[in-house]
Amino acid sequence: MRTSADGDFAFTTVRPAPYSVPDDGPVGMLLRATGRHAWRPDVYDNVNHAFHNDTSDARYDQTAAELAWARTIAFFKEHLGA
């Protein structure tokens, strides 16, 4: 994190590499018992918290929101048969 004398600040983050949740021990047993996979979250670059909130111009990101919604529906169809 960097700050300036007038109170401005900036910080840099690193995009995490894809990963799965641990699939051994109790978690692995639960995954196998429920037929689930060790998923990983999707990361949306350069968006604010609540980027799917279309009632806030400061936060809403239409492109990221539409992609997130499409991924959510695809996940539900694949894993829940919805």
matplotlib code that plots the C-alpha trace (Angstrom):
import matplotlib.pyplot as plt

x = [0.0, 1.2, 0.0, 0.6, 0.9, -2.6, -4.3, -4.5, -3.7, -3.2, -2.5, -1.8, -3.2, -2.3, -4.9, -5.0, -4.2, -7.1, -7.4, -9.8, -10.9, -9.2, -10.7, -9.3, -10.4, -13.9, -14.3, -13.5, -15.9, -18.6, -17.8, -18.0, -21.1, -23.0, -21.5, -20.0, -16.6, -13.9, -14.9, -13.0, -14.4, -14.4, -12.6, -13.8, -11.0, -11.5, -14.9, -16.2, -17.9, -21.6, -20.8, -24.1, -26.2, -27.8, -29.3, -25.9, -24.1, -21.0, -20.8, -22.7, -20.6, -22.9, -20.3, -19.1, -22.7, -23.9, -21.0, -21.5, -25.2, -24.5, -21.9, -24.3, -27.1, -24.8, -23.5, -27.1, -28.0, -24.9, -25.1, -28.7, -30.5, -32.3]
y = [0.0, 3.5, 6.7, 10.4, 13.4, 14.6, 11.3, 9.6, 5.9, 3.0, -0.6, -3.5, -7.0, -10.3, -12.3, -15.7, -18.8, -21.2, -23.7, -26.2, -26.7, -29.5, -32.8, -35.1, -35.8, -34.7, -32.3, -35.0, -37.4, -34.8, -34.0, -37.7, -38.3, -35.5, -36.0, -32.6, -31.4, -29.3, -26.0, -22.8, -19.3, -17.0, -13.7, -10.6, -8.1, -4.4, -4.4, -3.1, -5.0, -5.6, -5.2, -6.9, -4.3, -2.4, 0.2, 1.7, 3.4, 3.6, -0.2, -1.8, -3.3, -4.7, -6.8, -8.5, -8.9, -10.6, -12.9, -13.8, -14.4, -16.7, -18.7, -19.0, -20.3, -22.7, -24.0, -24.6, -26.4, -28.6, -29.4, -29.1, -30.0, -26.7]
z = [0.0, -0.8, 0.7, -0.1, 2.2, 1.0, 2.1, -1.3, -1.2, -3.7, -3.4, -5.7, -5.5, -7.2, -9.0, -7.3, -9.3, -9.9, -7.0, -5.6, -2.0, -0.1, -1.2, 1.5, 5.1, 6.1, 3.3, 0.7, 2.4, 2.2, -1.5, -2.5, -0.4, -2.1, -5.6, -5.6, -7.0, -5.4, -7.0, -7.2, -7.2, -10.2, -9.8, -11.6, -12.3, -11.8, -10.4, -7.1, -4.3, -5.2, -8.9, -9.7, -7.9, -10.8, -8.4, -7.8, -10.8, -8.7, -8.3, -11.2, -13.9, -16.6, -18.4, -15.2, -13.9, -17.1, -17.1, -13.4, -14.0, -17.0, -15.0, -12.0, -14.2, -16.0, -12.6, -11.4, -14.6, -14.4, -10.7, -9.7, -12.9, -12.8]

ax = plt.figure().add_subplot(projection="3d")
ax.plot(x, y, z, "-o")
ax.set_aspect("equal")
plt.show()
